[in-house]
Amino acid sequence: MKVFQRSLKYAMILLLMLTGTVIWASSGDEQHKSTGNPIDTKEEINAYIKHHLQDSHDFTFFTNGETGTHYGFPLPVILWDGGIKTFMSSKFHHGETVAESGGSYYKLYHGKIYKTDADGTITLDDHGHPTNAKPLDFSITKNVVFIILVAVLMFFMFTRMAKSYKGNLMPKGVGRMLEPIILYIRDDIAIPNIGKKNYKKYMGYLLTVFFFVWIINLLGLTPLGVNVTNNIAVTLALALITYFLTTFTANKNYWKHIFWMPDVPVLMKIILAPIELLGTFIKPFALMIRLYANITAGHIVLMSIIGLMFVFKSWIGSPLSFGLAFALALLELLVAALQAYIFTMLSALYFGMAVEEHDDH
Amino acid sequence: MTGLNFVGAGLIVIGAGLGIGRIGGSAMDAIARQPEASGKIQTAMLIAAALIEGIGFAALFAA
């Protein structure tokens, strides 16, 4: 048991150290790509940033730009195209060849899978978007791997903490770090917003979403190349869960306030109803956009400034860019925690509005 | 007409900056008046700042 606790401590120290090497790792990767005159560098940097922010079907650790060999391992691809088809993404060979499975052919184009014929033709329309049919893509991509990894990590952390409560009031090990945070979420986020009567129902979700978003944001800053919250689908899923929780656990007062607001003249009630209804959709929508835009914009700016180091290539410009990038990386650490806190707080606020008892206005 | 994107982005930053600046200013005044309430004021300030930044970023993406 003690060995496990120690190794968990080491794992967390290692995670913190990884966070501290953001700039080194990103610039190490970019060196493979920036060759040639400055115009080439800018385009290389653009392409690198775009590639870095997208999900991918394999796990590439790093690629050797000159020889074109990739070091990493492929992830399974699961498609639904009138039947479940699974194969490893190594059949795609990073988008160069056509994968064949059960009679139909698929090709990887700009990170998405399309259904093609045996030659792998992709027909483009006027704007350059492919017009091939797309099968439903349920594959285990890099983002899915990391979500599962973080889920497993959180499960181990919290069961460890729960077990250490046996027989003593103070936890040992990782619980010592987590307990003040959990108490803060309960006392300063959940109870003031939801009220003492039914905050316990929502504590599970609030705790989960806070730690999940925080850990994922922090992992996005490490050189592992993970960007789960960069993906609007992930933040959409989180916002949808908040929306479903508020809608399905709301009491009569909530719906009354939306459709037929009390103590207001009838004409105003009719005008207010559609606006309030729109409001119930817009609030989770804003949750999704806020998290996605904050993290993505932060990553883009950070990588652009690191890229500036390679565009300048001078004695003055590059160290200044490095200093700016370092300051921005620190800011990103703050933003990671802040966005998790804001998401949790606003979710608690919406839950509180859903279960509010009627008090005399 | 092609550069209007950047003019829009600049306007967004002005709007967000003004909004958050005003909140920060009134938060400072409030803390100066009542230093013992600084915890609650800080929390409220961060919440309002994050909301404004949310709109700012959403608009930046559209621009």
Interface residues (C-beta under 8 A of the other chain):
Chain A: D188 A286 I289 R290 A293 N294 A297 L338 Q339 Y341 I342 M345
Chain B: T43 L46 I47 A50 L51 E53 G54 I55 F57 A58 L60 F61
